[in-house]
Amino acid sequence: MNGIRILALILIVAGALGLVYGGFSYTRQTDVAKLGPIELTVTEKETVNVPLWAGIGLIAVGAGLLVFGGGGRR
């Protein structure tokens, strides 16, 4: 399997995951204040939404690479 096919499969899987889950979340910690031995930190949960068009676009680009980007067969 060459690099273009691997990239195409990664794009297709990423697009499908974007369509199924619609986004992803991560946790970010920030230091608010340090007063001597006392530290105040804030933990925030951030959510990143993946637009529908982006998921469909990734699948389309991945499929296009599979069909047209393979070059000649060896």
C-alpha positions as CSV (number, residue, x, y, z in Angstrom):
1,M,0.0,0.0,0.0
2,N,1.5,3.3,-1.0
3,G,1.4,6.6,0.9
4,I,-1.4,8.1,-1.2
5,R,-3.7,5.2,-0.4
6,I,-2.9,5.4,3.3
7,L,-3.6,9.2,3.3
8,A,-6.9,8.6,1.4
9,L,-8.0,6.0,4.0
10,I,-7.1,8.3,6.9
11,L,-9.1,11.1,5.3
12,I,-12.1,8.9,4.8
13,V,-12.0,7.6,8.4
14,A,-11.6,11.1,9.8
15,G,-14.5,12.4,7.7
16,A,-16.7,9.5,8.8
17,L,-15.8,10.1,12.5
18,G,-16.6,13.7,12.0
19,L,-20.0,12.9,10.7
20,V,-20.8,10.3,13.4
21,Y,-19.6,12.2,16.4
22,G,-20.1,15.8,15.2
23,G,-17.1,17.0,17.1
24,F,-14.7,16.3,20.0
25,S,-14.0,17.6,23.5
26,Y,-10.8,18.2,25.4
27,T,-9.9,19.5,28.9
28,R,-7.7,22.6,29.4
29,Q,-6.2,23.7,32.7
30,T,-5.1,27.2,33.3
31,D,-3.4,28.8,36.3
32,V,-5.4,31.7,37.5
33,A,-3.4,32.9,40.5
34,K,-0.4,31.9,42.6
35,L,-0.3,33.4,46.1
36,G,2.7,31.9,47.8
37,P,2.0,28.2,48.4
38,I,-1.6,28.5,47.2
39,E,-2.4,28.0,43.6
40,L,-5.7,28.4,41.9
41,T,-6.3,26.5,38.7
42,V,-9.3,26.4,36.5
43,T,-10.2,23.3,34.5
44,E,-12.3,24.1,31.4
45,K,-13.9,21.6,29.0
46,E,-13.6,22.8,25.5
47,T,-15.8,21.4,22.6
48,V,-14.8,21.6,19.0
49,N,-17.7,21.1,16.5
50,V,-16.9,19.5,13.2
51,P,-19.2,21.0,10.5
52,L,-21.2,18.6,8.3
53,W,-19.6,20.0,5.1
54,A,-16.1,19.3,6.5
55,G,-16.9,15.6,7.2
56,I,-18.4,15.2,3.7
57,G,-15.5,17.1,2.2
58,L,-12.9,14.8,3.8
59,I,-14.7,11.7,2.6
60,A,-14.9,13.1,-0.9
61,V,-11.2,14.1,-1.1
62,G,-10.2,10.7,0.3
63,A,-12.4,8.9,-2.2
64,G,-10.9,11.0,-5.0
65,L,-7.4,10.2,-3.9
66,L,-8.3,6.5,-3.9
67,V,-9.8,6.6,-7.4
68,F,-7.6,9.2,-9.2
69,G,-4.4,9.6,-7.0
70,G,-3.1,6.1,-7.2
71,G,-1.3,6.6,-10.5
72,G,-0.5,3.4,-12.4
73,R,-0.8,-0.1,-10.9
74,R,2.4,-2.1,-10.5
